[in-house]
Amino acid sequence: MVCGGFTCSKNALCSLNVVYMLVGLLLIGVAAWGKGFGLVSSIHIIGGVIAVGVFLLLIAFVGLIGAIHHHQVMLFFYMVILFIVFLFQFGVSCSCLAMNRGQQEALLNSAWRILENKTKADLESQLNCCGLLNVTANRAQFDQDLQNCPALCKKNSVCFTCGDMMLNHATEALKILGGVGLFFSFTEILGVWLAVRYRNQKDPRANPSAFL
């Protein structure tokens, strides 16, 4: 049977969903590893990463079962949800690639304000820095962070701010994240296309009079 046939579409869709399941397991494993080694102590961050991994696992499981059994309803919900995920991820990836330094600082400030004190302390210890950005607008917050900073550099009275250290690598990191996210988003649109194609193909082993 040629590659455009029923069996090839089925195998391709199954393979793609197996990859999604592996990525979901990887996300869950990385979150558990980070928690186990004390790299991140915030339950919100850990829970968010695990939730994304579980969600991806569930979507991949629905797609895999739907592909194996040629189940019309499961394949329909799979391609609708995957298309929504594609739109969201495509927008986020493009935003990462287009973000300038001013926007990066605003994003860091927003993220820093909602972090728990324990998570801030973890970051300061790991990066050996204190506070986010020593600017007039956030001077009160910076002074408080500096007072509570557990980094070793504080003993030497010479500490870089965490914001400056993050921003030095932010542009490169955002390009990598945006590029990887953009690439992965196109695999999702490939999954949608395969699901639509597969739904409309006739199973050669099925009853010829069966309704598709």
C-alpha positions as CSV (number, residue, x, y, z in Angstrom):
1,M,0.0,0.0,0.0
2,V,1.3,3.4,-0.9
3,C,2.3,5.9,1.8
4,G,-0.9,8.0,1.2
5,G,-3.0,5.0,2.2
6,F,-4.9,4.0,5.3
7,T,-2.2,2.0,6.9
8,C,0.5,4.6,6.4
9,S,-1.7,7.4,7.8
10,K,-2.6,5.2,10.8
11,N,1.1,4.4,11.5
12,A,2.2,8.0,11.2
13,L,-0.5,9.2,13.5
14,C,0.3,6.5,16.1
15,S,4.0,7.4,15.9
16,L,3.4,11.1,16.4
17,N,1.3,10.5,19.4
18,V,3.9,8.1,20.9
19,V,6.4,11.0,20.6
20,Y,3.9,13.3,22.3
21,M,3.5,10.8,25.2
22,L,7.3,10.6,25.6
23,V,7.5,14.4,25.7
24,G,4.7,14.4,28.4
25,L,6.6,11.8,30.4
26,L,9.8,13.9,30.0
27,L,8.1,17.0,31.4
28,I,6.8,15.1,34.4
29,G,10.2,13.5,35.0
30,V,12.0,16.8,34.8
31,A,9.6,18.4,37.2
32,A,10.0,15.5,39.7
33,W,13.8,15.6,39.2
34,G,13.9,19.4,39.9
35,K,11.8,18.9,43.0
36,G,13.8,15.9,44.3
37,F,17.1,17.7,44.0
38,G,15.7,20.9,45.5
39,L,16.3,23.0,42.4
40,V,12.7,24.4,42.6
41,S,10.6,24.3,45.7
42,S,7.5,26.2,44.5
43,I,4.6,23.8,44.3
44,H,3.0,26.1,41.7
45,I,5.9,25.8,39.3
46,I,6.1,22.0,39.8
47,G,2.4,21.7,39.5
48,G,2.3,23.7,36.3
49,V,4.9,21.7,34.6
50,I,3.3,18.4,35.7
51,A,-0.1,19.7,34.5
52,V,1.3,20.4,31.1
53,G,2.9,17.0,31.0
54,V,-0.3,15.2,32.1
55,F,-2.4,17.2,29.6
56,L,-0.1,16.3,26.7
57,L,-0.2,12.7,27.9
58,L,-4.0,12.7,27.8
59,I,-4.2,14.3,24.4
60,A,-1.7,11.8,23.0
61,F,-3.5,8.9,24.6
62,V,-6.8,10.0,23.0
63,G,-5.1,10.4,19.7
64,L,-3.4,7.0,19.9
65,I,-6.6,5.1,20.9
66,G,-8.5,7.0,18.2
67,A,-5.9,6.1,15.6
68,I,-5.7,2.4,16.5
69,H,-9.5,2.0,16.5
70,H,-10.3,4.5,13.8
71,H,-12.7,6.1,16.2
72,Q,-14.4,9.1,14.6
73,V,-15.5,10.9,17.8
74,M,-12.1,10.6,19.5
75,L,-10.2,11.7,16.4
76,F,-12.5,14.7,16.1
77,F,-11.9,15.9,19.6
78,Y,-8.2,15.2,19.3
79,M,-7.8,17.3,16.2
80,V,-9.9,20.2,17.6
81,I,-8.0,20.3,20.9
82,L,-4.6,19.9,19.1
83,F,-5.5,22.8,16.8
84,I,-6.3,25.0,19.8
85,V,-3.0,24.1,21.4
86,F,-1.2,24.9,18.1
87,L,-2.7,28.4,17.9
88,F,-1.7,29.1,21.5
89,Q,1.8,27.7,21.2
90,F,2.4,29.4,17.8
91,G,1.4,32.8,19.3
92,V,3.7,32.3,22.4
93,S,6.6,31.2,20.2
94,C,6.3,34.2,18.0
95,S,6.1,36.4,21.0
96,C,9.3,34.9,22.4
97,L,11.2,35.5,19.1
98,A,9.9,39.1,18.9
99,M,10.5,40.2,22.5
100,N,13.0,43.1,23.1
101,R,15.0,43.9,26.2
102,G,12.4,46.3,27.6
103,Q,9.7,43.7,27.3
104,Q,12.0,41.1,28.9
105,E,12.5,43.4,31.9
106,A,8.7,43.9,32.2
107,L,8.1,40.1,32.0
108,L,10.8,39.4,34.6
109,N,9.3,42.0,37.0
110,S,5.9,40.5,36.6
111,A,7.1,37.0,37.2
112,W,9.3,38.0,40.1
113,R,6.4,39.6,41.9
114,I,4.3,36.4,41.9
115,L,7.1,34.1,43.0
116,E,7.1,32.8,46.5
117,N,9.9,33.9,48.8
118,K,11.2,30.3,49.0
119,T,11.4,30.2,45.2
120,K,13.3,33.5,45.0
121,A,15.7,32.2,47.6
122,D,16.3,29.1,45.5
123,L,17.0,31.2,42.4
124,E,19.4,33.5,44.3
125,S,21.3,30.5,45.8
126,Q,21.6,28.7,42.4
127,L,22.6,31.8,40.5
128,N,24.6,33.4,43.3
129,C,22.9,36.8,43.0
130,C,20.6,39.0,45.0
131,G,17.4,40.7,44.0
132,L,16.0,41.2,40.6
133,L,16.8,44.7,39.2
134,N,18.2,47.6,41.2
135,V,16.0,50.3,39.7
136,T,14.1,53.2,41.3
137,A,10.6,51.9,40.5
138,N,11.3,48.6,42.4
139,R,13.7,49.9,45.0
140,A,11.5,48.8,48.0
141,Q,11.2,45.3,46.7
142,F,14.9,45.1,45.8
143,D,15.9,46.2,49.3
144,Q,13.7,43.6,50.9
145,D,15.0,40.9,48.6
146,L,18.6,42.0,49.3
147,Q,18.0,41.7,53.0
148,N,16.6,38.2,52.7
149,C,19.1,37.0,50.1
150,P,20.8,33.7,51.0
151,A,23.5,33.8,48.2
152,L,27.1,33.2,49.1
153,C,28.2,36.4,47.3
154,K,26.5,38.5,50.0
155,K,29.4,37.6,52.4
156,N,31.8,39.3,50.0
157,S,29.5,42.3,49.7
158,V,29.7,42.0,45.9
159,C,26.6,40.6,44.3
160,F,25.2,40.9,40.9
161,T,21.5,41.3,40.5
162,C,19.6,38.2,39.3
163,G,17.8,40.3,36.7
164,D,21.0,41.4,35.1
165,M,22.3,37.8,35.0
166,M,19.0,36.5,33.5
167,L,18.8,39.3,30.9
168,N,22.4,38.6,29.8
169,H,21.2,35.2,28.6
170,A,17.5,36.0,28.0
171,T,17.8,36.9,24.3
172,E,19.5,33.7,23.5
173,A,17.2,31.6,25.7
174,L,14.1,33.2,24.2
175,K,15.4,32.5,20.7
176,I,15.9,28.8,21.6
177,L,12.6,28.5,23.3
178,G,10.8,30.3,20.5
179,G,12.5,28.2,17.9
180,V,11.8,24.9,19.6
181,G,8.2,26.0,20.4
182,L,7.7,27.0,16.8
183,F,9.1,23.7,15.4
184,F,7.0,21.7,17.9
185,S,3.9,23.7,17.0
186,F,4.3,22.7,13.3
187,T,4.4,19.0,14.4
188,E,1.0,19.7,16.1
189,I,-0.5,21.1,12.8
190,L,0.9,18.0,11.2
191,G,-1.0,15.9,13.7
192,V,-4.2,17.8,12.9
193,W,-3.7,17.2,9.2
194,L,-3.0,13.5,9.7
195,A,-6.1,13.2,11.9
196,V,-8.3,14.9,9.4
197,R,-6.9,12.8,6.5
198,Y,-7.1,9.6,8.6
199,R,-10.7,10.2,9.6
200,N,-11.8,10.5,6.0
201,Q,-10.1,7.3,4.8
202,K,-11.9,4.0,4.5
203,D,-10.6,1.1,6.5
204,P,-9.9,-1.6,3.8
205,R,-10.7,-4.3,6.4
206,A,-14.1,-2.8,7.4
207,N,-17.5,-3.7,6.0
208,P,-17.7,-1.9,2.6
209,S,-21.2,-0.8,3.4
210,A,-20.2,0.7,6.8
211,F,-20.8,4.4,7.3
212,L,-17.7,6.5,7.8
